[in-house]
């Protein structure tokens, strides 16, 4: 049995969750579910990043203590993840007691390695952006990117000797299989690191909401050392030599905005601490607003996931996230396309397939599965091949984290099954009394649907289980991937009425005009 430890970024609690946060976490959930189906030992962790100036400022604005704001917003993230049906094994918060212990131990290791020294940080600081800028990012006293006024500041700070790790990082990026995916992102960090690394400031004296620096309480730990270490805490702490541990992570899923932290700083901290590096870091693209800019709280252009879940079935929303945007690329979010896919692909294609086949079984065979698994008809052979090929292609696509290819293949198989029903014409067979052929056709429909349901589990867990339940299968736990073998649906089994999976929704009733904008 393989193990699969998958993580999402931990989310800032300075505001409410939005589509971007839901996306990474649903992606991780689908991968975790698929690995459980394959019989792997899975650990899936998500959570919240609660320290730092952003959260302190947001709390001040609201007149709250930072921890009170963190509690409030962590609960909103946890609530949304519950509503999304996510199967994480832990929701980690950086204010958790075991995390504090891991952070202190981690820092102790960096210090023991001789990689930490006290120095002074100097640079152009823009208070409005809470960011430092390089010389070439500043023109006439303003940050080029944002236009915010900058001032020259000098602050005492502890530094991490990042510059020491240039060569080992470059060697790591060059490994095969590549630890940083996709290729374009690996090249991006490679170029950045090859250009030279400066030591990294890892403490702050200008705010207080953070992990206090051991032995020097004027400083708090820079939030990224604290945040990245969550992946170790959630693995059970810093691994002890010879003891069982979830570390290293098999997959860190991240958005492209935080690539440098994960692909440069984090492996350097781990090398310094003498710990193994994550096996893969996969960077995904953004959901953008129709204008093409990233959806973010600060831009106020975010899609409210709760509102979508009030309007669409959960599984339609999950499916849409995979089907509509390549993982690595950006894509603009369109509610009209969500509606369109719900209606055309889930209601008309998949839902209709399940409905018509189960109804025919009811009508022609009183809901009992007939014999007929291995008929020699070429139409049937073709269908058996399509089902087997789709299962293999979906597993390969999920292994490559290409959920768009996986979900596209899935809905393609559903379409193939519909074509099979149309071509084999069971209603004509029933009318003409071709009983043996009708048995075979009905068997192929149902067995095809059963396997389709097994394949659906990663994207649409509730629908997958509802279909399997209707087919009389046991639905305890994830349906095993080994169930993708032709003929496992036993003849003679009593099947129930089709579940209502995806109601067809009406654009006008949802207040959407034809071009997808809200009417
Ligand atoms: N707290 C840090 C991460 C620390 S990880 C050790 C952070 N938090 S965040 O709340 O700002 O966003 C985290 C992640 O949310 C992004 O990296 C990305 O995975 C996801 N997204 C946020 N907005 C997004 C989109 N508009 N589209 C897709 N995902 C995006 O950064």
Boltz pocket constraint, residues with backbone or C-beta under 6 A from the ligand:
constraints:
  - pocket:
      binder: B
      contacts: [[A, 8], [A, 9], [A, 10], [A, 11], [A, 12], [A, 19], [A, 20], [A, 21], [A, 23], [A, 24], [A, 49], [A, 224], [A, 227], [A, 228], [A, 230], [A, 253], [A, 254], [A, 255], [A, 256], [A, 257], [A, 258], [A, 285], [A, 286], [A, 287], [A, 288], [A, 294], [A, 295], [A, 296]]
      max_distance: 6.0
